[in-house]
Amino acid sequence: MSHPLQSGLRVEPGRGLTAFRRACQIGVLLLLALTPVLGLHAVGVDTRWDPAELELRYGPLAPAAAELAHRTLGDPAEGLPGAVVGSTWSIRIGGLELTDPLAAATLILAGGSPTLLFLFGALLVVAVHVLLGRFFCGFLCPYGTLSRLVHRVRAPLVRRGLLPTLRIPAGFRFALLAALLVAPLAGASLTIYALPYLSVGRAMHGLVFGGAASATALVGAFLLLDLLVTDHGTCRSVCPSGALQHLLGRWRALRLTPARGVQCDHGCDDCLGACWLGLDPRAALVDPDCDGCLRCGSSCPPTRLGLLLGAPRKWKGTPPVLVTIGAQRPRPARKATPRGAAAGVALLAGVGLVAGVGSGLAGCAGGSPPTVVAGVATWNSPFMAPAEPHRAAVVRMEATTWNGLAFEGGLAYLPDGDRVGVRVYVEEEPGTPWTGPLRIEVTTATGAVQLGWAAPSSPRSVVKPALYEGLLVLRGPATITALDGPTAGASVRIAGAARRSPWPAVPAGLVAVAFLGGLVLQGRRPRTSP
Amino acid sequence: MSTHRPSRRVVLSSAGLLVVGAAMGGCGSAGAAELPPGVLLPPTSKDLKTFLSECIRCFRCGEVCTAGCIEFHPFWAGPRLAGTPYLVPRIAGCNTCMRCTTVCPTDALTATEPDEASVLEFVDMGLAAVDEGLCLSHQGRVCGVCHDACPYPGAAIRLESAALPIVLEDCVGCGRCEERCPQVPAAIRVFRSDPGERWSGPER
């Protein structure tokens, strides 16, 4: 049987390809690790390499990274920032902008006008997707690399029956892709929640620059999914970028073919287990999900599957089902044992929620709030205070954070007109001060609810980081009882102070429901291949 | 050989999931994005709505920020704000180095030279306002810290006798004054300009 893919550059499975893949993966990880260090090198000069200042501005690891970069590279050149700026999502290397096509799509859908350079970078990536299929997933994606590592932990546990393998509905990633593309129409962006490699890039950036706790949590959630629920579940069934590459790579030029003149006739199914994307390599010629890693070829005992780089001669007409490597044998049906089901349900409760971007739910669905906090409300501005006792007093009142968590405490206030000065010291847990603005609801003795924002005061000019201060304007009848006595030292307790919006709960809830529902439905009937 | 044709169940469930996905996108985006007072957008950004539609959440501006003032909303800030940059001038004000504008891959931030004329013309993060009830100079204690902190003294802020600060038209809203103000709460604060009121982007 002759097939239209006879010509082209042939890539054989083997050490060369594996080495190339490793080099790509390690290169990307190194790039992601080095970029923020180089970035810090470019901006750290502004702090005159003062470790305390660096730590204050960027985070606990910044001084070490800056010193490393400064010692190795000396002082940075004046003027423009470094040659490599960015991360997996959008990176500038020299004069070249490389952008995820999803970024370009969301930008256009949101009504923004992309620049030519930006579009060119996105089109380059599209070209890679179209020509090579899921090459990005297998060779470049840093999350894919992490997922392979996690799989090494998971595989032996699955073999011993300790972990179940559940199916995530095949359409799930397409639903996520649709959500990703609909959201910008309404002026929002879900990319940051759904794309694992974006979070990996952000998390590695945050190691040096600080402030990437949420991205790290997301990466953890995705990795937990891969570890506990199903093999490479994120890459196979969740990642919307994989879905996009599936769509773009339908007619890709890089195809899997059998070695010439070799027939697969024994149906050993070895290649099935070897494919990390869960494909059947014997049909992978038409499967747009193949990333061309050729693990199947290495696992094939007599035959060597090979990659063929070249355009198929026939683009239209009958689908090019060209590989007849063996008798199609029904895949052995997986038994749905009661134990597996029970384990599945138990895992669903925990992991499904986490993996379904469930962490967004925690703050909103009434889960246990992130811990607490102690602090001091004092009124000891060096310029003010005891000289003007009528301006300072400590009151006791009940207050709630805007996500409904109550606290009671003393607030220093200025009985100057109808304004209340607030100072509270907030940390999420001891040692990690909360640095965003804090919205406070104050319920006074008469039950009137007052809203106000308190901004963190400057760690550089005032005593402590995460010391909140602001003016609340009291509206309506409010009785505030001023206590006599010294103004310093009144304590404030705040339970779970955080800027949380209830909105992530909606998409996260839907994701979780779709995810759980799909798992339950699919878990019931064991699948057989047609 | 089999021409792979998806079964009706697969087609229907995929369609259902697409609808769910679209609904997710729609619902998740409901609700207006808002920033509390005291929170600013990076320099040369336009109004919040335009900015959010043009920002692709690439985190680059924070990477090159020499003042370390640009931070990013965490993912629980909601799908509108998550991953977009902001700065709280009370924590760290902008030093108008303009690096963030040169690395922005989209039009969210417009590349601007860091010289005084360009910054005064193109940057409008907000406008500082003095609370006379809190300002030390207005209480008769000569202070003037805000004037010393301002990168463009004379153009953006000036002092009257007894160091009374007067904010001028050209104030770019960098927030250095708010950062350094010794009073608690800060007696000078930056308020974001109303959308489109003063900033409409440079001529192209």
Interface residues (C-beta under 8 A of the other chain):
Chain A: T35 P36 G39 A42 V43 V45 D46 T47 L56 R57 Y58 L80 P81 G82 V85 G86 S87 W89 S90 R92 E97 T99 A103 T106 L107 A110 G111 G112 S113 P114 T115 L117 F118 G121 P169 A170 G171 F172 F174 A175 L176 L177 A178 A179 L180 L181 V182 A183 P184 L185 A186 G187 A188 S189 L190 T191 I192 Y193 L198 G201 R202 H205 F209 G211 A213 S214 A215 A217 L218 A283 V286 T318 P319 V321 T324 Q328 S359 G360 G363 S381 P382 F383 M384 D416 G417 G421 R423 T435 G436 P437 R439 W453 A455 P456 S457 S458 P459 R460 S461 V462 E469 G470 L471 A498 R499 R500 S501 W503 P504 V506 P507 L510 V511 A514 G518 P530
Chain B: M1 S2 T3 H4 V10 S13 S14 G16 L17 L18 V20 G21 A22 A23 M24 G25 G26 C27 G28 S29 A30 G31 A33 P36 P37 G38 V39 K49 L52 S53 E54 I56 R57 C58 F59 R60 G62 E63 V64 C65 T66 A67 G68 E71 F72 P74 F75 W76 A77 G78 P79 R80 L81 A82 G83 V88 R90 I91 A92 N95 C97 R99 T102 V103 P105 T106 D107 A108 G133 L136 R141 C143 E179 R180 C181 P182 Q183 V184 P185 A186
